[in-house]
Amino acid sequence: MQQITTVTTTVPTGDDDGPLRQRQSAMRDEDLAALGRVRYTLHNTQVITGTERVTFVDTLTRDNE
């Protein structure tokens, strides 16, 4: 059986939001790396663009053995 999980990250796009954008991006990287360490594989990434933010929805899968 396969397990599926998602990581959703919202990142601001405003000019004044640089530090927050960097923190959010770093947290996304950390979350994906942590799931990779427990054998999850990134299957798909959807990017939803808004006027003040971008949302990344990462879908990861893992096969149970």
Summary of the structure (lengths in Angstrom):
residues: 65
radius of gyration: 13.5
end to end distance: 8.0
largest distance: 46.9
contacts: 157
relative contact order: 0.35
helix: 35%
strand: 48%
